[in-house]
Amino acid sequence: MGLFSNSKKLCPVCGSPTPRLLATVIGETPICKKCAKKADMPESVRQRMSVEEFCQYIAFYDGNQTLRDMFQETFRFDCGGWGNYMSIDMDHKLFRWKNEEEALVLEGSQLRAFRILEDERVLFESSPEGLKCYTSDIPARAETLAPMISQFKIQMEQYRQMEKMDEMLKKNGGDGTSLYMSRPSFEGQVIRSLQIEMTLDHPYWGGVHRRDCEAPKFDDTYPSVDRFLRDYQEKLAELHALAINLMIFIDPDAPEIQAGASRGGTVAGELRTLPVIDPVGEIQKYKALLDSGVITEEDFAAKKRQLLGI
């Protein structure tokens, strides 16, 4: 028995000793570390639970082991930060909202709707008509920072020259006076954050949940519009692939709709006239997704039939 275990206060779920310090509490009653590790639910849900309700949850969690054993990751979206990613099993139509192996595995059918946003403006969203894809103004806004970057490079060159002169004065036995110049910093940014918002129909994860993701940023020492746009386009492609996977959960036959400019989360967007779709080009695009493992053979066949009208 560990030094920090409390044998006088046993877990009401399994009877194991509870931690003396920082124990997870259910209905004012501490539970053991093993049971606490199974508590994969929003904090607000856990805080409202009684011990009896938590015991019912543990039975649900143990039953979820079948899905956890079945789960085989076929697609991963990196949200940024160590181990912070969403994991999807397209073969079995399963996903994990959290990346821990102990986390609950959810069924794709429990996803009711989703939106992917940048700074509260919608980029991709599910709808009864299909997957709506909006055009972002981030590339255009990034281009406007080019003059600011040029000015920053001039300031950095002046700063480096000052550093060299300072070093020379010290080597030549100067009087200790420093040609001090504060190091310039580039603070221009056009995007602060990305968000994934999912509406779930689930006993413990029901409702709307949002997850923040790291957004591309300019290098604060060597800022470059080209480098930023390359990073942004890579992230946009990853988000698009995520949106395709999630839309397949909701409706595998849903078309992809090119919508207008990215819009605020509460303001209705107006669809532009849709361009004529090239079936061959679209099939080639989905074949590439199949080859890279983003979608399954079944998903590809369904999309091919839809595009060919058969």
C-alpha positions in Angstrom: 0.0 0.0 0.0 1.5 3.4 -1.0 2.4 6.1 1.4 -0.2 8.4 -0.2 -3.0 5.8 -0.1 -5.8 6.2 2.4 -7.0 2.7 3.6 -9.6 4.3 5.8 -11.5 5.9 2.9 -12.2 3.3 0.3 -13.5 3.9 -3.2 -17.3 3.5 -3.2 -17.1 1.9 -6.7 -14.5 -0.8 -6.3 -13.4 -0.7 -2.6 -9.8 0.2 -3.3 -7.9 2.8 -1.1 -8.3 6.4 -2.3 -5.5 8.9 -2.5 -4.8 11.0 0.6 -4.1 14.0 -1.6 -5.9 15.4 -4.7 -8.4 12.6 -4.9 -11.1 12.9 -7.6 -14.5 13.4 -5.8 -17.9 12.2 -6.8 -20.8 13.6 -4.8 -18.3 14.7 -2.0 -16.9 11.1 -1.8 -13.3 10.4 -3.0 -12.7 7.6 -5.5 -9.6 5.7 -6.3 -7.1 6.5 -9.1 -8.2 3.5 -11.2 -11.8 4.6 -11.2 -10.9 8.3 -11.7 -8.9 7.3 -14.8 -12.1 5.9 -16.3 -14.0 9.2 -15.8 -13.9 10.3 -19.4 -16.7 13.0 -19.5 -17.0 16.7 -19.3 -16.1 18.2 -15.9 -19.5 19.7 -15.6 -21.2 16.3 -16.0 -18.9 14.7 -13.4 -19.5 17.4 -10.9 -23.3 16.8 -11.0 -23.0 13.0 -10.5 -24.0 11.1 -7.4 -22.0 8.0 -6.4 -24.9 5.8 -7.7 -24.8 7.6 -11.1 -21.1 7.2 -11.3 -21.4 3.5 -10.6 -23.8 3.3 -13.6 -21.3 5.2 -15.7 -18.5 2.7 -14.8 -20.8 -0.1 -16.0 -21.2 1.9 -19.3 -17.5 2.5 -19.5 -16.7 -1.2 -19.0 -19.2 -2.1 -21.7 -17.4 0.4 -24.0 -14.3 -1.9 -23.9 -15.7 -3.8 -26.9 -15.3 -0.6 -29.0 -11.9 0.2 -27.5 -10.6 -3.2 -28.4 -12.1 -2.8 -31.9 -10.6 0.6 -32.5 -7.9 0.9 -35.2 -6.8 4.4 -36.0 -7.0 5.2 -39.8 -6.9 9.0 -39.5 -5.4 11.4 -37.0 -5.8 15.2 -36.7 -3.0 16.9 -34.7 -4.6 19.8 -32.7 -1.1 21.0 -31.6 0.8 20.3 -28.4 2.2 17.1 -27.1 -0.2 14.2 -27.7 -3.2 16.5 -28.4 -5.0 14.9 -31.3 -8.3 13.5 -32.5 -8.3 9.9 -33.6 -10.6 8.3 -36.1 -11.3 4.7 -37.2 -13.0 5.0 -40.5 -13.2 1.2 -41.1 -15.4 0.7 -38.0 -16.9 4.3 -38.0 -15.5 5.1 -34.6 -13.7 8.1 -33.1 -12.1 9.4 -30.0 -12.8 12.9 -28.8 -9.7 12.5 -26.6 -6.5 10.8 -27.5 -5.9 8.7 -24.4 -6.1 4.9 -24.8 -8.4 4.8 -21.7 -10.8 7.4 -23.2 -14.3 6.4 -24.4 -14.6 5.4 -28.0 -17.6 7.1 -29.7 -19.6 5.8 -32.6 -19.8 7.8 -35.8 -23.6 7.6 -35.7 -23.4 9.7 -32.5 -22.1 12.7 -34.3 -25.1 14.9 -35.2 -23.3 18.0 -36.6 -20.0 19.7 -36.7 -18.3 23.0 -37.6 -14.6 23.9 -38.1 -13.8 27.5 -37.4 -11.0 30.0 -37.5 -11.3 32.9 -35.1 -15.1 32.2 -34.8 -15.6 32.2 -38.6 -16.8 29.0 -40.2 -14.5 27.1 -42.6 -16.3 23.8 -42.9 -19.7 22.7 -41.6 -22.1 19.8 -41.9 -25.6 20.6 -43.2 -28.6 18.7 -44.6 -27.4 19.7 -48.1 -23.9 18.4 -47.6 -20.4 19.5 -46.5 -20.2 23.3 -46.8 -16.7 24.6 -47.5 -16.2 28.3 -47.1 -13.4 30.5 -48.6 -11.1 32.1 -46.0 -9.7 35.7 -46.2 -6.6 34.7 -44.3 -4.3 34.4 -47.4 -5.3 37.9 -48.5 -4.8 39.3 -45.0 -1.4 37.7 -44.8 -0.3 39.4 -48.0 -1.0 42.8 -46.5 1.7 42.2 -43.9 4.5 42.2 -46.5 5.4 45.9 -45.9 5.5 45.3 -42.1 7.8 42.3 -42.6 10.1 44.4 -44.8 10.3 47.1 -42.1 11.0 44.5 -39.5 13.9 43.1 -41.5 15.4 46.6 -41.7 15.1 46.9 -37.9 16.7 43.5 -37.4 19.6 44.4 -39.6 20.1 47.6 -37.6 19.9 45.7 -34.4 22.6 43.2 -35.6 24.9 46.0 -36.6 24.5 47.6 -33.2 25.4 44.2 -31.6 28.6 44.0 -33.7 29.6 47.5 -32.9 29.0 46.8 -29.2 31.2 43.7 -29.4 34.0 45.7 -31.1 33.9 48.4 -28.5 34.3 45.8 -25.7 37.2 44.1 -27.4 39.0 47.5 -28.0 38.7 48.4 -24.3 35.8 50.8 -24.5 34.7 52.9 -21.6 31.8 50.5 -20.9 29.2 52.5 -22.7 26.8 50.3 -24.6 25.1 51.2 -27.8 21.9 49.6 -26.5 19.1 48.9 -28.9 16.2 46.6 -27.8 15.7 43.6 -30.0 12.8 44.2 -32.4 10.0 41.6 -32.4 7.5 40.8 -35.1 4.0 40.7 -33.7 1.9 40.6 -36.9 -0.6 37.8 -36.9 -3.7 37.2 -39.0 -5.2 34.2 -37.2 -5.4 33.5 -33.5 -7.0 30.1 -33.1 -8.8 27.2 -34.8 -11.7 25.4 -33.3 -13.5 22.1 -33.9 -17.1 22.1 -32.7 -19.1 18.8 -32.5 -22.7 18.2 -31.6 -22.9 14.7 -30.1 -25.8 12.4 -29.1 -24.2 10.5 -26.3 -25.2 9.5 -22.7 -22.2 11.4 -21.3 -20.8 13.5 -24.1 -24.2 14.8 -25.3 -24.5 18.4 -26.5 -22.1 20.8 -28.2 -18.4 20.5 -27.5 -15.5 22.6 -28.8 -11.8 21.9 -29.0 -9.2 24.5 -29.7 -6.3 23.8 -32.0 -3.0 25.6 -32.7 -3.2 28.0 -35.7 -0.2 28.7 -38.1 1.8 31.7 -37.0 4.5 33.9 -38.5 8.1 33.2 -37.2 8.9 36.0 -34.9 12.6 36.1 -36.0 12.4 35.3 -39.7 8.8 36.1 -40.7 7.8 35.2 -44.3 4.5 35.5 -46.1 5.3 32.6 -48.3 6.3 30.3 -45.4 3.1 31.3 -43.5 0.9 30.6 -46.5 2.5 27.2 -47.0 1.9 26.3 -43.4 -1.6 27.6 -43.6 -2.5 25.7 -46.7 -1.1 22.5 -45.2 -3.3 23.0 -42.1 -6.3 23.8 -44.3 -5.8 20.6 -46.2 -5.7 18.6 -42.9 -8.9 20.4 -41.7 -10.5 19.6 -45.0 -9.6 15.9 -44.7 -11.0 15.9 -41.1 -14.2 17.5 -42.4 -14.6 14.8 -45.1 -14.2 12.0 -42.5 -16.7 13.6 -40.1 -19.2 14.2 -42.9 -19.0 10.5 -43.9 -20.1 9.7 -40.4 -23.2 11.8 -40.8 -24.0 11.1 -44.5 -21.6 9.1 -46.7 -23.4 10.3 -49.8 -23.4 14.0 -49.0 -22.0 16.2 -51.7 -19.3 18.8 -51.1 -20.7 22.4 -51.5 -18.4 25.3 -52.3 -19.9 28.1 -50.3 -19.1 31.8 -50.1 -16.6 33.6 -47.9 -16.0 32.3 -44.4 -18.8 33.5 -42.1 -19.4 34.3 -38.5 -20.8 31.4 -36.4 -24.2 33.1 -36.0 -24.6 34.9 -39.3 -26.3 33.0 -42.2 -23.9 32.5 -45.2 -25.1 32.9 -48.8 -24.1 30.2 -51.2 -22.6 31.3 -54.5 -23.6 29.7 -57.8 -21.8 26.4 -57.8 -19.3 25.6 -60.5 -19.9 22.6 -62.8 -18.3 19.6 -61.2 -15.9 17.5 -63.2 -16.7 13.9 -62.2 -13.3 12.5 -63.4 -11.4 15.1 -61.4 -13.5 14.5 -58.3 -13.1 10.8 -58.6 -9.3 11.3 -58.9 -9.4 13.4 -55.7 -11.2 10.8 -53.7 -9.0 8.1 -55.1 -6.0 10.0 -53.7 -7.8 10.1 -50.3 -8.4 6.3 -50.6 -4.7 5.7 -51.4 -3.6 7.8 -48.4 -5.9 5.9 -46.1 -8.2 8.9 -45.3 -11.3 7.1 -46.6 -12.2 3.4 -47.0 -12.8 1.4 -50.2 -16.5 1.4 -49.4 -16.6 5.2 -49.0 -14.7 5.6 -52.3 -17.1 3.3 -54.1 -20.1 5.3 -52.7 -18.7 8.6 -53.8 -17.8 7.2 -57.3 -21.4 6.0 -57.8 -22.7 9.3 -56.7 -20.4 11.3 -59.0 -21.2 9.0 -62.0 -24.9 9.0 -61.2 -25.2 5.3 -61.0 
